[in-house]
Amino acid sequence: LMSAAGVWGGLVQAGGSRKLSCVASGFSFDDYALGWYRQAPGKEREAISCITPSEGFTYYADSVEGRFVISSDNAKNTVYLQMNDLQPEDTAIYFCAAGRPIYRGATRCYSELYDYSSWGQGTLVTVSS
């Protein structure tokens, strides 16, 4: 199970920062990939970042590359998303998710390779201009 923890999204001014966190329970990060998704009003859910903690592999969508940083603390079973230089187009509900590998030996956390079936509750981040 994933549950949102730490600082909630809330309202942020453009150019500001927020750090989201999710705590996992009932499984080890060693066997899972972790991802962050977001869904803006009227848009489909978007995968924005993921990490394979056992491999140290990370992925960022073009929309957040260079501004967002994903990390994990395996001892705390927590995954983080540091969001910097937030812009109004980043306004969305943000979700964390954990996924088991679909294929044996998968190491890159792409959604094609991992079954992201455990989701945390979303948190709304609103960025004002």
C-alpha positions as CSV (number, residue, x, y, z in Angstrom):
1,L,0.0,0.0,0.0
2,M,1.1,3.5,-0.8
3,S,0.1,6.5,1.2
4,A,0.8,10.1,0.7
5,A,2.8,11.6,3.6
6,G,4.8,14.6,4.4
7,V,4.1,18.0,2.9
8,W,0.9,18.1,0.9
9,G,0.7,20.0,-2.3
10,G,-1.4,23.1,-1.7
11,L,-1.0,26.5,-3.3
12,V,2.4,27.6,-4.6
13,Q,3.4,30.7,-6.5
14,A,5.1,30.3,-9.8
15,G,8.8,29.7,-9.4
16,G,8.3,28.1,-6.0
17,S,9.1,24.6,-4.8
18,R,7.3,21.8,-3.1
19,K,8.4,18.3,-2.0
20,L,5.9,15.5,-2.0
21,S,6.5,12.2,-0.3
22,C,4.8,8.8,-0.2
23,V,5.3,6.0,2.3
24,A,5.0,2.4,1.3
25,S,4.0,-0.4,3.6
26,G,3.8,-4.1,3.1
27,F,6.6,-4.5,0.6
28,S,10.3,-3.8,0.0
29,F,11.6,-1.2,-2.4
30,D,14.1,-3.8,-3.5
31,D,11.5,-5.5,-5.6
32,Y,9.5,-2.5,-6.9
33,A,9.7,0.5,-9.0
34,L,8.2,3.8,-7.8
35,G,6.5,6.4,-9.9
36,W,4.9,9.8,-9.7
37,Y,2.0,10.7,-12.0
38,R,-0.2,13.7,-12.3
39,Q,-3.5,14.6,-13.8
40,A,-4.4,18.1,-14.7
41,P,-8.0,19.3,-15.0
42,G,-9.5,18.0,-18.2
43,K,-6.4,16.0,-19.2
44,E,-5.3,12.4,-19.0
45,R,-3.0,11.1,-16.3
46,E,0.6,11.6,-17.1
47,A,3.6,9.7,-15.9
48,I,6.2,12.3,-14.9
49,S,8.9,10.4,-13.1
50,C,9.9,7.1,-11.8
51,I,12.8,5.3,-10.0
52,T,14.0,1.8,-9.6
53,P,15.7,2.0,-6.2
54,S,17.6,-1.2,-6.5
55,E,19.2,0.0,-9.8
56,G,19.3,3.7,-9.1
57,F,17.6,4.3,-12.5
58,T,15.5,7.4,-12.9
59,Y,13.2,8.7,-15.6
60,Y,11.7,12.1,-16.1
61,A,9.1,13.3,-18.6
62,D,10.2,16.2,-20.8
63,S,7.7,18.4,-19.1
64,V,9.5,18.1,-15.7
65,E,13.1,17.3,-16.8
66,G,15.6,19.6,-15.1
67,R,13.0,20.9,-12.6
68,F,11.8,17.8,-10.6
69,V,13.9,15.3,-8.8
70,I,12.7,11.9,-7.7
71,S,14.5,10.1,-4.9
72,S,13.9,7.3,-2.4
73,D,14.8,6.4,1.1
74,N,14.8,2.6,1.3
75,A,15.2,2.6,5.0
76,K,12.1,4.7,5.4
77,N,10.2,3.1,2.5
78,T,9.6,6.5,1.2
79,V,9.7,8.0,-2.2
80,Y,10.0,11.8,-2.8
81,L,9.4,14.2,-5.5
82,Q,11.2,17.5,-5.2
83,M,9.5,20.0,-7.5
84,N,11.3,23.2,-8.3
85,D,10.5,26.2,-10.5
86,L,6.8,25.3,-10.5
87,Q,4.7,26.8,-13.2
88,P,0.9,27.2,-13.7
89,E,1.0,24.3,-16.1
90,D,2.2,22.0,-13.3
91,T,-1.2,22.5,-11.6
92,A,-2.6,18.9,-11.2
93,I,-3.4,16.2,-8.8
94,Y,-0.2,14.3,-8.1
95,F,-0.1,10.6,-7.3
96,C,2.6,8.1,-6.3
97,A,2.5,4.5,-7.3
98,A,4.5,1.3,-6.8
99,G,4.9,-1.3,-9.5
100,R,6.2,-4.9,-9.7
101,P,8.2,-6.0,-12.7
102,I,6.2,-7.5,-15.5
103,Y,9.3,-9.1,-17.0
104,R,12.0,-10.9,-15.0
105,G,15.1,-8.9,-14.9
106,A,13.4,-5.6,-15.6
107,T,15.5,-2.7,-14.2
108,R,14.1,0.4,-15.9
109,C,11.0,1.7,-14.2
110,Y,9.0,2.4,-17.4
111,S,5.3,1.7,-17.2
112,E,5.7,-0.8,-20.0
113,L,8.0,-2.9,-17.8
114,Y,6.3,-2.5,-14.4
115,D,2.7,-3.0,-13.3
116,Y,1.9,0.1,-11.3
117,S,-1.0,-1.3,-9.3
118,S,-0.5,0.2,-5.8
119,W,-1.5,3.8,-5.7
120,G,-1.4,6.5,-3.0
121,Q,-4.1,9.0,-2.7
122,G,-3.6,12.1,-4.8
123,T,-2.6,15.5,-3.6
124,L,-3.5,18.7,-5.4
125,V,-0.8,21.1,-6.3
126,T,-2.0,24.5,-7.5
127,V,0.5,26.9,-9.0
128,S,-0.6,30.5,-9.3
129,S,1.0,32.9,-11.8
